[in-house]
Structures are given as structure tokens and as C-alpha cells.
């Protein structure tokens, strides 16, 4: 244990640095601002139905919003709402690390190596201080995977119930993305002739738990608001991204994202390719093979989808780290792997901090400009598109107008209007540079 203390200390110090650092960060993107608006409006509005700009929000499920509400309430007391909302992500990653420790059967070396591999991924670590659904989704999917592993080992039914419970929590956090794990589990069951997995997958009571937790909120939304509230989810997430009716990214996109995020570790495996080939395919037996199929099959299936986002793979990264930790141990010494892991983790941490610091001054300036000059006491509309950052700092919903005739009518009625368009024959009352998109300008028009 003494030999590992310094490595755990590295994690502790790194997380503490990131936690303190996040206190000084403004909202970092429109995605983060949108989540902050949803949490804020839900806190002051209807707990059951999250809203965005006063409209029922069914594009993403509500669990992340619900979990974030106590943190927003605590932040409201100390006027640190953004900082405290980020705590959900910190806690999710910390608990994910603990689950990895449990999956590795409390083996400190394997746990440390898995965590170094995982947190040396730039994309994965960068979500630790974001107000986002991904860290909580990662926690629930990793927990469900752990309970599947425990059921394989013990055959105790309580782990089946826990698997479906956390599988449902994951669904209520992000939607159906993690369902791509099910074909991986099924293929594993047939390849390794594992009846325990088949028993888990075809456990009726488990599916009833999943249905009773996952679906009532959607049914309630349909009955109360109609099918229209699901339009963005169905069109954007299902048809545009999964079915590929819109922009289509190349098939290899997700594989290249995986390689880039774990490049140093993959290079280590390639260096020892001959050694691994001599294993006579034992690479794909027992746990390593199980881990490999669990992350490879979802990536393969997701590669057939249309519009792709590398963050869709983040929930698989803990399993990738588990796989690599097993294989690397066949080729390299423990001391070398831990030393390299610590170095890559510190390097990744430094890169994230430096990149964020490099843009922080300009970002703070632009956001402070918005916070100070927002016309909070005036009646306001958005023309063509809304700005979640403005909505968050205004502290109230703002109507969005699409038609020019309505836009002009609102102006004549004494409203001010935010838009990214330059309006002929009108002089902007104020101009705000967009904090997140270089070269984009927000104009504020009003008739004085």
C-alpha cells in the first residue's frame, strides 16, 4: 500500500486542482449554458417537467437535472450556482473510479493503472468540470456493468436487480445510447457460452424494473403535452444522427476518436505486438476478451450511424481502460506502467489547464461584458435564435420570434431584440461579441 500512496496522492491533488480551478470558470459553452438554464428553471418551476426557456424540455431525460437541483440550491445560498452544479460531474467521476476499484477486485495496482489510462484521455478528463449529462451517464453505465460482472461471479439475483436499476438510471440520464451494450453482452454470452449473461438479459422482472423506472416520465409527457414535445429528440437524435438523414460522418470516425484518446497506450501494445500474438489468442479469452467485445461491438454498431460525436463513446472508456490494463500487464512491468501512467496523466492535466487558461481572459471579458450590460429590466425578445447564456443571466424566459413582421411589431411595442443578424435601416443599441464563436456578433436593437 505504501508504494501506491504517492500515486493516489497524484489523483487527489489533481482533482483538487481541477475542483478549485472550476470555481473561477464561467459557463464554458452554449451546451453548458443550456444545461444551467434547464436546472435553474426547473428549480424555480415544476420539478417533474424540466423546462428550457419556459418550454417543456424533452430532448434529454430529466435525471441529471433532478440530481443537480440540490447542488443548485446550495450554490444559490453562496451565490456560486455554476460552481456547485459542476460538483455533480466531479462526484460522478470519483464514484466511477471507486467502481473501477471494485471491478478490479480491490487490486490497487490494477485500479491505479486503469485510472491512469482512463484519465490520460484528454476528452474524458475534460468533462470533469462541466455541467453535462455525460459524467453521470458514465457513472450509471459503469455501475450497471459492475453489477453484471458481480452476477457472473456470484449468481446472486440481487445483482440482476441492481443491474437493471442502474441501467434504467442511465436511460433516464441520457436516453437509449447505452442500449448498444446489449448486443455486446449477447454476443459475449454466445462466444463464451456464458449462460449467466443470458439469464440476466432475459430476466423478466429486471426488464419490468427498467420499464417502470424509464418510461413513466415519457408517458406523462406524451399524455400532458402530446407527441410534439418529442419532435427534436426524434428528429435530431434518431433520424438525423442515428439514421443518418442529415450530415453523415465517415465510418471510421469513432475508431479514430478511440485511437486518438488512448494513443500512447495503443502504441505500447503495438510495440509488443509479437508478444501478444504468441499468446495464441488468449488475448480474447476470459476477462480481456469480455472487456474487448463490450466496448468494440457498440463502437462498431455506432459507426453505421450518421452524424457522429466523439463524446458518445465516453461511457465505454472505463471498459476500454479495464481491457488495456489487463493486456499491458502481459508485456510491461508494474513499475514502468505506473510511472508512465502518472506522467501521461499529469501531462494531460497540464494540457487541459493550459488550454483553458489560454482562453480564460478573453472568455471572462466577453461574459462580464454581457452580464454588466444585459438590459435586465427591459422587455426583450430573440429574433431567429435564442442565446442560452443571455437567458441564464437574465434570469427569465425570453420569447423567440422567427418572422420579420412579428419582430418589427415587437420593436414598435417597446421591446428590445437580440439577434445575430444586421437589420437594414436599424442601428444596434448595443453590440456583444459572442463568447464561444469567434467572429459572431449579437446585436441588441430597440427603438428609442
N, C-alpha and C positions, 0 to 999 in steps of 0.2 A: 504493500500500500504506500509506503514511504516514497518508493520510486515514481509513483504516479501522482503524488500530491502536486508537484510543480506543474504537471500538465492540466490538472483540474483547476489549478490556480490561474493558468493562462485563460481558460474559458471564463472563469469568474471575473477576472479583470476586464477581459474583452467585452463581456456582456454588460458589465458596469459602465464601461466607457461608452458603449452604444446607447445605454439607457440614459445616461446623463446628457450625451450628445443630442438625443432625440428631444430633450426638453427645449433646446434652442432652435429647433427646426420648425419652420412654418408648415402649412399644408403643402406637400411637395408635388402634387399633380391634380389634374381635374378628377381623376379616379378617386384619389384620397378625399378631395373636397366633396365629391358627391356622396361618399360613404358618411362623411361627417355631417352633411346636411340631413341625410336619412336618419341617422342616430339622433340628431338634435330635434328634428321634427317629431320623431316617434316619442321622444322623452316628454315633449310638451303636448303631444296629441294622443292618438289612440295606440295603446301598447300592442294590440292584436294585429293591427294593419299598419306597417311602416309606410310612410309617405315620402315622396320626393317632390319638392316644390308644390306641396299640398295635394298632389295626385297620388292615389294608391300605387305602391311600388311592388310589382310582382315580377320584375325582371330577374331578381335573385331572391332566394328564400330568406326568411327572417331571422334565423337563429343567431347569426353573427351580430345583427342589430340588437337582439334581445340580450345577448351576453354582454354587449358593450354598454348598455344603459346604466348599470351601477357605476361603471367607471366614468361615464359622462357626468353622472350626478355628483360623484366625488370630485371630479375636476371642476365642476361648476362652483363648488364651495370654495375652492382655492384659485379660481379663475385660471385653470390650467386644463381646460377640456381636451384640447388636441393631444397634449402630452399623456394624459391619463387614458384616453381612448386607445393610444398606441400600446398600452400595457397588455391588452388582450393578445397582441402578437408576441410580445416578449414571453408572457406566461405560456402561450401555446407552444412556442419553440422549446422552452425549458421543459415542459411536460413531455414533449416529443422526445427530447434527449433522455428523459427518465424511462420512457417506454422502450427505447433502444437498449438501454441498460438491462431491462427486464427480458427483452428478446434475446440478448446475448448471455442470458442466464447469470447475470451479475458478474460476468468476467470483465474486470476493469480494463485490461489491455484491449480486448476486442471492442469494448464500449468506446474507449478513447479513440481508437483507430477509426471506427465507424463515424464518430462525431467529427473528427478532423477531416475525413473525406467529405462528409456532408456539408460542413460549414466552410470548407475551402472552395465551394461552389459560389461564385460571385452572385449569380441570380438568386440562389436560395437565401444566402445571408442578407441580401439587400431588402428582403421583406420583413426583417425582424422589427423594424421601427416604422412600419407603415400601417395605416388604418385600412385594413384589407381583409377579405374573407379567406385568403389563401392559408395563412398560418393556422387558423382554427380548423380549416378543412383538412390540412395536413395532419393535425393532431388527431382528429376523429378517424381518418382513414388508417393512420398508423396504429391507433388503438384497436380498431376492428381487425387489422392484420395480426396484431399480437394475440388477440383472443382466439383467432383461428389457429395460430401456432400452438397455443395452450391446449386447445381442444384436441389437436393432433397428438399431443404428448400425453394427456390425461384421460381423454374420452369423457370428461365431466360435462354434463349438459349445461351447467351454468355458464360455461364459456361460449356455448352456441347462442344463448340468450344475450350475452354481453356483446358478441359479435354483431348481431342484428340491431341491438340498441345503438351502438356507435356507428354502424353503417347507416342507420336512419338519421342520426345526428349529422353525419356528413352530408346526406341528401338535403337536410333542412338548412345546411350552411351554404352549399354551393350548387345544388342541383344534381343531375344524373351523371356527371363526369366520371365518378368513381365506379359506376356500373361496368366500365370497361375492365375492371378487375375480375368480374365474374367469369368471363370466358377463360381468363388465365388460370383461375382456380380449377375450373372444369377440365381444362387440358392437362393441368398438373395431375389431377386425380386419375385420368386415364393413362398418362405416360408412366406414372409411378405406381399405378394400381392401388391407389390410396382410397379405400372405402370411407375413411373418416371424413374426407373432404366432401364426398358425395352425400354422406349423411347430413353434413352441415348445410350444403347447398339445397337439399331437398327436404329441409326441416320445416314443416308447415307452420308450426307455432312461431318459428322465427320470422317467417315472411309475414305472418299476421302482425307481429310486433312492428316490423318495418312499415307495413301499410298503415297501421293505426297511428304511428308517430309521424310519418312523412306526408300523408295525403290530406288529413282533415283541414289543414290551413289552406291548401289549394282548393278544396271543395267549398270551403267557406267563401273564399274569394270569388269563385265562379258563381255561387248562388247569390252573393250580395252585389257583385259588380258586373257579372256577365263575362263572356269569353274575351271581350275586348281588352281587359287588363293583362291578358297573357300574350297579346299581339307581338310586343317587342321580343319577349322570350322565344316564342315560336318562330318568328321570322328571323331574328338575329342569331340566336344560339342554335336552333335546329336546322332551318333551311339554309341560311347564309353561311354559317361556319361548319356545321357537321355535314350537311348535304352538298355544300359547295355551289349553291346557286349564285353566290356573289364572287368576290375575289377568291382565286384558288392558288394557294402557295404550293411549292414543289413537294413531291412525295417525301424526299429526304430531309425536309425541314426539321422534323423532330429529332431525327437521328443526329443531325449536325449540331442541334442545340444540346443534346445529351453529351456529345463528344467534347464540345467547347467547354461545358461546365465541369467536366471531370478529366480534362485533357492530361494533366500531369500524371494522374493515376492510370489512365489508359496507356500512356507512353511506357510506364513501368511494366504493365502487362505485356506490351508488345516487345519490350526488350527481352523478356523471359518467355517468349512465345514457344521456343523449342522445349523448354522445361515443361510448360503446360501441355504441349502436345504429347509428351511422353507419359502423361497421366492416363492415357488410354480412355479418354472421355469421362474419367471420374470427375472432371470439372462439372459435369451435368448430372451428377448423382447426389442424392440426399439434399442437404440444405442449400448448397450453392446452386444446384440445378433448379430447385424450387424457387429460390430468390430470382434467378435469371428469368425464368418464364413469367413470373408475376409482374416484372416490370417490362420485359420485352414485348409480350403479346399486346398489352394496352398501347404501347408506343407504335407497334406495327399497325394495329387497327386504327388508331388516331391518324396515322399517316395517310389514310384514304379520305380523310375529311377535307373540306375546302379551305376556308380561312383558318390559319394556324397561329397560335400564340404560345411562346415557349413557357409561359407560366402555367399552362395546362399540364405540364409534366411535373411540377414541383411536388405533388402528392406522391409521386413514385420515387423521388430522390432518396428518402430514407431507406427504401428497399434496395436501390442501387448501391448505396453506401454499405449495407449489410453484405451484399454479394461481393463487392470489391474487397472488403475487409477479410472475407474468407479466402478468396483466391490469392491475394497478395501475401498472405501468411505462408503459402506454399513456396514462395520464391525469395522472400527477403526476411531479414532478421527483425525482431521486435524493436530493437533499439533504433535501427535505421528508419523503420516505418513511422515510429512515434516522433522522431526528430524531424523527419521530412514533413509529417503531418502538421506539427506545431509551426514549422517555418511557413508552409503554404497557407495555413490559417491566419497567421499574423500578417503575411503578405496580402491576403485577400481583405482582411480587416483594414489594413493601411490604405489599400486602393479605394475601398468604399468611402472611408473618411476623407481622403484627399479629393476624390471626385465631388463629393458632396460639399466640402469646404470651398472648392474652387468656384462653385456656382452660388454659394450661400449669400454672399454680399449682394449680388445683383438681384437674387430672388427676394431677399428680405426688403430691399429698397422698393421693388415693384409692388410687393404685397402691402408694405407700410403705406405706400402712396395710395393704394386702393382703400385701405382701412381708414385713413385720415380723411380722404376726400369723397367717400361714398355719401350720396345725399340721403341719409337715413330717414329724414323727416319728410321727404317728398314722396309723392305718388309716382310709381315707376313701373315701366313695362320693359320686356325684352322684345326686340324685333328680330325675327328669323330663328335665333337660337339663344338658349339660356346660358348663364355662366354660374356654375355651382359655387365658385369661390365668392362671387358677389352675393349670392343668396345666403351663404353661411354667415358672412359678416354683416349683412343687412338684418339678419335675424327674423326674416319673414318671407313668405312665398311671394313670387313676382310673376304676373301673367306673361305668357309668351304669345306674341302676335305674329302671324305669318303674312297676312295680306297688307299691302301698302296702304290701301284705303283706310283700314282699321288703325294702322299705325299713325297716319296723319290725323285721324279723328281723335285718337288719344292725346296727341300733342296739342291739338286745339282745345282739348278739355282741361289742359293744365298739367298733364302727365309729362314726366321726363322719360327718355327711352335710351336703353343701351343697345348698341348694335355694332357689328364688325364692318358694316357697310358705310361707305361715304354717301350721304344723301345730297342729291343735287339741290342747289338753292338754299341749303341749310348750313349754318356754321356750327360746328360742335361746341357745346358749352364747356365740356371737359374732355380730355383725351387720356386714356390709360394704356400703357404698354402691357401686352399680355405676359404674365409672369412665366408661363410654361412653353409658349410657342413663339420662337424668335421671329420678329418681323410682323407679328399680328397685333393689331391695334383695336381697342374698344373705344367707341365714340359714345359720348353722352350728349343727346340732343334734348333741348327743351325750348319752347317759345317764351321769351321773356317780354 
